[in-house]
Amino acid sequence: MDVPATLEANLVLAEKLPSLKLTKQKSLCSLWPTFLGRERSRSKIWLGLVLATSSWMLVCNYSSFTPSEPESPKSKRDMPSRIISLSPNVTEILEGMGAFNQVIAVSDFCSYPPGVENLPRVGGWQNSSLEEVTSLRPELVIMSEAQAPFVNRQLQALGIETLVVPSQSLSDIFTAMRWIGKAVGRESRSKRLRTEVQTQLRSIARRTQGLPKHPVLCVVDRVPGTLRDLYTATEGSYLTQLIEIAGGRSIAPPAASNYGKIDKEAVLMLNPEVIIDMVQGAEGRFGEDSIGIWAALKEVSAVRHGRVHAVRDMFVLHPSQFVVKTAELFTKLIHPEAYGGEFDE
């Protein structure tokens, strides 16, 4: 496989996944309050809301929002100096292209870069405070496409300029970088950031060329302490594309929203050799024993051979330049030999 050529083609390395039947999706409409009410860290709440919103909009026939490319500022005077970010990945991308000094407020979920803790917070996923946003007199508010149906129209009605960026796939991430750079007058820095990320992903992909494509299941959500309500990253999501770059082969059944719900019986049928489990809930002595929980499926290859990996790193949840760190982590979990031996989690 020509890795550089593939990366230039939106870095879509996923092979066709097996067609297994998902559990009934009509129940996803009722999951929305569940994700809102479940206690977890800010970043895990963010991911839960992302996948719940995606599924909810699709299954409940909610009208989706199609992002559109912004225009470049006509002059330096037109560059927005007062930006509000409603999404962690947007805040990270702004910092990556040197525009964090233009940010005046962020969402409740933003935790990077250092200094973000000193900025005003304007609310959460679908409940951003319009009063707070208006009082800050922003020149531009940037959000992800999944948020747009909840707040974009209201903000525009108040005369506030907005930018909606895509965030589902690697291609979307590069598009978001380009659009944000264009909108805030940082096009050259944006191009440099995209080039750096693409170069580093190529380098990681080369490490695993010629190595076996281990079947991988990436679990992004489940009921804490159990194997109920398993949600997996599926074909088209940036997580499965990073698994491919890391030398794995995502085997989750396809789903229209890039995240699908499966049951334990499906896991047994899929029989992954590696399971990446994005652990939620408390840590330390009050945290769950994720390895012990998966022991209930001892027939699964990953469980039998000790290749269930609990991932607590929050950067894996944000579609920004941190996909490089995620790809490195996935490579060390799937092919530790690519980094010279065993990987100590």
Backbone hydrogen bonds, N-H to C=O, Kabsch-Sander energy under -0.5 kcal/mol:
donor,donor_aa,acceptor,acceptor_aa,energy
3,V,1,M,-1.2
6,T,2,D,-2.2
7,L,3,V,-2.6
8,E,4,P,-2.2
9,A,5,A,-1.3
10,N,8,E,-1.2
11,L,6,T,-1.2
11,L,7,L,-0.5
12,V,6,T,-0.7
12,V,9,A,-1.1
13,L,11,L,-1.0
20,L,18,P,-1.3
23,T,261,K,-1.3
27,S,24,K,-0.6
28,L,25,Q,-2.0
29,C,26,K,-0.8
30,S,27,S,-0.9
31,L,28,L,-1.3
32,W,28,L,-0.6
32,W,29,C,-0.8
34,T,30,S,-0.5
35,F,31,L,-2.2
36,L,32,W,-1.6
37,G,33,P,-2.1
38,R,34,T,-1.5
45,I,41,S,-2.5
46,W,42,R,-2.3
47,L,43,S,-2.2
48,G,44,K,-2.5
49,L,45,I,-2.5
50,V,46,W,-2.2
51,L,47,L,-2.5
52,A,48,G,-2.2
53,T,49,L,-2.7
54,S,50,V,-2.4
55,S,51,L,-2.1
56,W,52,A,-2.8
57,M,53,T,-2.8
58,L,54,S,-1.7
59,V,55,S,-3.1
60,C,56,W,-2.3
61,N,58,L,-0.9
62,Y,57,M,-1.9
78,D,75,S,-1.1
79,M,76,K,-1.0
83,I,102,Q,-2.9
84,I,140,L,-2.4
85,S,105,A,-2.1
86,L,142,I,-2.7
91,T,87,S,-2.0
92,E,88,P,-2.3
93,I,89,N,-2.3
94,L,90,V,-2.6
95,E,91,T,-2.0
96,G,92,E,-2.2
97,M,93,I,-1.3
98,G,95,E,-1.7
99,A,94,L,-3.2
102,Q,99,A,-1.9
103,V,100,F,-1.7
104,I,83,I,-3.0
105,A,83,I,-1.0
106,V,120,P,-2.3
108,D,123,G,-2.9
110,C,107,S,-1.0
116,V,113,P,-2.4
118,N,115,G,-1.6
119,L,116,V,-1.5
122,V,106,V,-2.1
129,S,122,V,-2.9
130,L,128,S,-0.9
133,V,129,S,-2.7
134,T,130,L,-2.6
135,S,131,E,-2.1
136,L,132,E,-1.1
136,L,133,V,-0.7
137,R,134,T,-1.5
139,E,82,R,-3.0
140,L,82,R,-1.4
141,V,161,E,-2.0
142,I,84,I,-2.6
143,M,163,L,-2.3
145,E,165,V,-1.6
147,Q,144,S,-1.0
148,A,144,S,-1.1
150,F,147,Q,-2.0
151,V,147,Q,-1.3
152,N,148,A,-2.0
153,R,148,A,-0.6
155,L,151,V,-2.2
156,Q,152,N,-2.4
157,A,153,R,-2.1
158,L,154,Q,-0.9
158,L,155,L,-0.6
159,G,156,Q,-1.8
160,I,155,L,-2.2
163,L,141,V,-2.4
165,V,143,M,-2.5
173,I,169,S,-1.9
174,F,170,L,-2.1
175,T,171,S,-2.1
176,A,172,D,-3.0
177,M,173,I,-2.1
178,R,174,F,-2.1
179,W,175,T,-2.9
180,I,176,A,-2.6
181,G,177,M,-2.3
182,K,178,R,-2.1
183,A,179,W,-2.5
184,V,180,I,-2.1
185,G,182,K,-0.6
186,R,181,G,-3.2
190,S,186,R,-2.5
191,K,187,E,-2.3
192,R,188,S,-2.0
193,L,189,R,-2.3
194,R,190,S,-2.4
195,T,191,K,-2.3
196,E,192,R,-2.4
197,V,193,L,-2.3
198,Q,194,R,-2.6
199,T,195,T,-2.6
200,Q,196,E,-2.2
201,L,197,V,-2.3
202,R,198,Q,-2.2
203,S,199,T,-2.0
204,I,200,Q,-2.0
205,A,201,L,-2.5
206,R,202,R,-2.1
207,R,203,S,-1.0
207,R,204,I,-0.6
208,T,204,I,-0.7
208,T,205,A,-0.9
209,Q,206,R,-0.9
211,L,208,T,-2.0
214,H,212,P,-1.4
214,H,247,G,-0.9
216,V,249,R,-2.6
217,L,274,V,-2.3
219,V,217,L,-0.7
219,V,276,I,-2.9
220,V,218,C,-0.6
220,V,231,Y,-2.2
221,D,231,Y,-1.4
223,V,228,R,-2.4
226,T,223,V,-2.0
230,L,262,I,-0.9
231,Y,221,D,-3.0
232,T,260,G,-2.9
233,A,218,C,-2.2
234,T,258,N,-2.6
237,S,234,T,-2.2
238,Y,168,Q,-2.2
241,Q,237,S,-1.7
242,L,238,Y,-2.0
243,I,239,L,-1.7
244,E,240,T,-1.8
245,I,241,Q,-1.9
246,A,242,L,-2.1
247,G,244,E,-1.5
248,G,243,I,-2.8
249,R,214,H,-2.3
251,I,216,V,-2.2
258,N,255,A,-1.4
260,G,232,T,-2.1
262,I,230,L,-2.5
267,V,263,D,-1.5
268,L,264,K,-2.0
269,M,265,E,-1.9
270,L,266,A,-2.7
271,N,267,V,-2.5
273,E,215,P,-1.6
274,V,215,P,-1.8
275,I,307,R,-2.2
276,I,217,L,-2.6
277,D,275,I,-0.7
277,D,309,H,-3.0
278,M,219,V,-2.6
278,M,276,I,-0.6
279,V,277,D,-1.4
279,V,311,V,-0.9
286,F,283,E,-1.0
287,G,284,G,-1.6
288,E,282,A,-0.6
290,S,288,E,-1.1
293,I,289,D,-2.1
294,W,290,S,-2.0
295,A,291,I,-0.9
296,A,293,I,-1.2
297,L,294,W,-2.4
298,K,295,A,-0.8
300,V,297,L,-1.9
302,A,272,P,-2.1
304,R,300,V,-2.7
305,H,301,S,-2.3
306,G,303,V,-1.1
307,R,302,A,-3.6
309,H,275,I,-3.1
309,H,307,R,-0.6
310,A,308,V,-0.6
311,V,277,D,-2.9
311,V,309,H,-0.5
312,R,310,A,-0.6
316,V,313,D,-1.0
317,L,314,M,-1.6
318,H,315,F,-1.3
320,S,318,H,-2.0
323,V,320,S,-1.7
324,V,321,Q,-1.5
326,T,322,F,-1.9
327,A,323,V,-2.5
328,E,324,V,-2.2
329,L,325,K,-2.4
330,F,326,T,-2.9
331,T,327,A,-2.2
332,K,328,E,-2.1
333,L,329,L,-1.6
334,I,330,F,-2.7
335,H,331,T,-3.2
338,A,335,H,-2.2
339,Y,336,P,-1.7
340,G,337,E,-1.4
341,G,336,P,-1.8
344,D,342,E,-0.5
345,E,343,F,-0.8
